[in-house]
Amino acid sequence: MIGIDTPLGAAILLIGLAVVCIVMINILVLAKFSFARLSEEHLDDIEDLSEVAKAYLRNLYKRPARFINTAQFLILFFIVLLAGVGSALIAPFIADWERLFEVETDWLAGIIDFIVIALIALSILTFGEIIPKALGLSFPIRYIRWTAKIVMGVGFIATPLVWVAEKVSAIFLKSFGTLYKNELDLVHTEEEIRMMVNRSHSEGKLDHVEGELIDNVFDFVERMAREVMIPRQDVDCIYVEDDFEETLKIISETSHTRYPLCMEDKDHVIGLVHIKDLMEQKEKARKDLRLVRRDILTVPEVMKLSVLLQYMRTRRIYQAVVVDEYGGMVGLVCLEDIIEELVGDIKDEHETDLPAVVINDDGTFDFDGKVLVDEVEYAMHVDFDEPEEDTIGGYIFGMLERTPVVGDTVELSGYVFTVTEMQGYRIARLKAAPVPPVEEETEAEPKEQDKEKE
């Protein structure tokens, strides 16, 4: 009969204890990440969990860091215990080796200790961290059902020790000007959230539209009015001095629903005219367009879109004139322009323009000149040197340092940008193609060799 006082019995006991340690580490990691992934509202969806256990978990969610710290303490406890068990297991073998060969085995003991520690660390990482962590995050409800019962029992013993550790930590943190907070550290930066969205999209948890919307929300809060406005030269206005027939001609040619109403030029906008008002009150409009005008917003070009959107909603005016520091009109922002920053381009049945960004199969790109520089950087995976201009057309214009013409080229970040269309003095469209590789010139045959032969 094998007893624990025999070498074999002791070895079996130690191996069993090591297995228990690994199993407990596995369970505690499962409980830790299942708890972190769940919220208190999920508890009602857990079946086969007693009301006592649910009440215990709800109490833990009032101080979630206490549960996490308790689980972490127990994990460390069993890791240290496992290391001690491993050392106790190999100690007799080292002693037998020394006695059998009558040699000093300090160097051998060091090597064996290192190997055993490495194997223990590998086992803990695989079976006590990676696997249970993945399972706990993927199926939190499934595993919290039974791990909660174990944590309830084991955690009761460890809670006083964790309480002491938290109090000591709070004292040290206070000396550094930081307060200890008994809550989960699940706050993420914008970049981390973007990475999680991209990973969720690649794994099929989010579709393309959902991922794009989340990305657009982060970009939206940084956008200013000048970045989305219709440039001054592209704004279609109607004028007080024009006769009614001329106004109708402009409306029929441009097909908008709202028009800025100006005096003598675009720097003197006095309101907007809605075509519904124009049609319903034709007699008034024939006499004077100012009789059917509505209010229009005037905003600085650096106003954030989030502020402008709230301003429009509050005033219920959905068109704004963008002015520079001198009070001159630089563009126009409509509600549609703001919404497009969140949901992407919105084309109606009258719009036949080419897409703002076209990625061709041959590795080239076609851009509308009004596309923002950061959108070009994102599409091409390049980084420009923080240009002062907002649009790619304006950036290329500035690099040319003269009025562009169709066919002008600029080499930038490994690409050749070519002006393909102009509208007045503005670059309407560009094409970007990779810089062709430089072919090595074939060396001419040296004539000096012939002279030497002579």
Residue pairs with C-beta under 8 A, 6 or more apart in sequence:
2 8
2 9
2 12
3 9
4 10
4 13
7 92
11 89
11 92
14 85
14 88
14 89
15 89
17 81
17 85
18 82
18 85
18 86
18 89
21 78
21 79
21 81
21 82
21 85
22 82
22 123
22 124
22 127
22 128
24 74
24 78
24 154
25 75
25 78
25 79
25 82
25 124
25 127
25 128
26 127
26 128
26 131
26 132
27 132
27 147
27 150
28 71
28 74
28 75
28 78
28 147
28 151
28 154
29 71
29 75
29 128
29 129
29 132
29 133
29 136
30 132
30 135
30 136
30 143
30 147
31 71
31 136
31 143
31 144
31 147
31 148
31 150
31 151
32 67
32 68
32 71
32 72
32 75
32 136
33 132
33 133
33 136
33 137
33 140
34 136
34 137
34 139
34 140
34 141
34 143
34 144
34 147
35 57
35 60
35 64
35 67
35 68
35 71
35 140
35 144
36 64
36 68
36 136
36 184
36 186
37 136
37 137
37 140
38 140
38 141
38 144
39 61
40 57
40 58
40 61
42 140
42 141
43 49
43 54
43 57
43 58
45 141
46 54
46 141
46 144
46 145
47 145
48 145
49 144
49 145
49 148
53 148
53 149
53 152
56 148
56 152
57 144
57 148
60 66
60 67
63 182
64 182
64 183
64 184
65 166
65 181
65 182
65 183
65 184
66 159
66 162
66 163
66 166
66 182
67 151
67 155
68 184
69 162
69 165
69 166
70 151
70 155
70 158
70 159
70 162
71 151
71 155
73 158
73 161
73 162
73 165
74 154
74 155
74 158
75 128
77 158
79 124
79 128
82 120
82 124
83 117
83 120
86 116
86 117
86 119
86 120
87 113
87 116
89 116
90 112
90 113
90 116
93 112
94 105
94 108
94 109
94 112
97 105
97 108
98 104
98 105
135 143
136 143
166 180
166 182
169 180
170 179
170 180
173 179
173 180
174 180
188 196
190 218
193 214
193 218
194 214
194 215
194 218
197 206
197 211
197 214
197 215
198 211
200 206
200 211
201 207
201 208
201 210
201 211
206 214
212 344
213 342
213 343
216 341
216 342
216 343
216 344
217 342
219 341
220 305
220 306
220 341
220 342
221 304
221 305
221 306
222 304
223 304
223 305
223 341
224 301
224 302
224 303
224 304
224 305
225 299
225 300
225 301
225 302
225 303
225 304
225 305
225 308
225 320
225 322
225 331
225 333
226 301
226 302
226 322
226 330
226 331
226 390
227 372
227 390
228 305
228 333
228 337
228 338
228 340
228 341
229 301
229 322
229 330
229 331
229 332
229 333
229 337
230 331
230 332
230 333
230 334
230 337
231 330
231 331
231 370
231 426
232 266
232 329
232 330
232 331
232 332
233 423
233 424
233 426
235 260
235 266
235 329
235 331
235 332
236 250
236 254
236 256
236 259
237 259
237 260
237 261
237 262
237 266
237 269
238 247
238 250
238 251
238 259
238 260
238 261
238 262
238 273
238 289
239 247
239 261
239 262
239 263
239 264
240 261
240 262
240 263
240 270
240 288
240 289
240 290
241 263
241 264
242 250
244 282
244 285
244 286
247 278
247 285
247 289
250 259
251 259
251 275
251 278
255 350
256 275
257 274
257 275
257 276
258 272
258 273
258 274
258 275
258 318
258 319
258 334
259 272
259 273
259 275
260 266
260 269
260 271
260 272
260 296
260 319
260 321
260 332
261 269
261 270
261 271
261 272
261 273
261 289
261 290
261 293
261 296
262 268
262 269
262 270
263 270
266 329
267 327
267 328
267 329
269 296
269 298
269 321
269 329
270 290
270 293
271 290
271 293
271 294
271 295
271 296
272 293
272 294
272 295
272 296
272 319
273 285
273 289
273 292
273 293
273 294
274 294
277 285
277 292
277 294
278 285
278 292
281 291
281 292
284 291
284 292
285 291
285 292
294 317
295 315
295 317
296 317
296 319
296 320
296 321
297 311
297 312
297 315
297 317
297 319
297 320
297 321
298 320
298 321
298 323
299 308
299 311
299 320
299 321
299 322
299 323
299 333
300 322
300 323
300 324
300 325
301 322
301 323
301 324
301 330
301 331
305 338
305 341
308 320
308 333
308 338
309 335
309 338
311 320
312 318
312 320
312 335
312 338
318 334
318 335
319 332
319 333
319 334
319 335
320 332
320 333
320 334
321 329
321 332
322 329
322 330
322 331
322 332
322 333
323 329
323 330
324 330
336 346
339 346
340 346
345 355
345 356
347 353
353 368
354 366
354 368
354 429
355 368
356 367
356 368
356 370
356 371
356 375
357 365
357 366
357 367
357 368
357 371
357 375
357 376
357 379
358 365
358 366
358 367
359 365
359 379
360 366
363 433
363 434
364 431
364 432
364 433
364 434
365 376
365 379
365 380
365 415
365 431
365 432
365 433
366 420
366 429
366 430
366 431
366 432
367 376
367 392
367 429
367 430
367 431
367 432
368 393
368 428
368 429
369 391
369 392
369 393
369 394
369 396
369 426
369 427
369 428
369 429
369 430
370 391
370 393
371 391
371 392
371 393
372 390
372 391
372 392
373 384
373 387
373 389
373 390
373 391
373 392
373 395
376 382
376 384
376 392
376 432
377 383
377 384
380 413
380 415
380 432
382 413
382 414
382 415
383 413
384 395
384 412
384 413
387 395
387 398
388 398
389 395
389 397
389 398
392 417
392 430
393 426
393 427
393 428
393 430
394 427
396 404
396 408
396 410
396 412
396 417
396 419
396 427
396 430
397 404
397 426
397 427
399 410
399 412
400 408
400 410
403 425
404 419
404 422
404 427
405 419
405 422
406 419
406 420
406 421
406 422
407 418
407 419
408 418
408 419
409 416
409 417
409 418
409 419
410 416
410 417
411 417
411 435
414 434
414 435
415 432
415 433
415 434
415 435
416 432
416 433
416 434
416 435
417 430
417 431
417 432
418 430
418 431
418 432
418 433
419 427
419 429
419 430
420 429
420 430
420 431
421 427
421 428
421 429
422 428
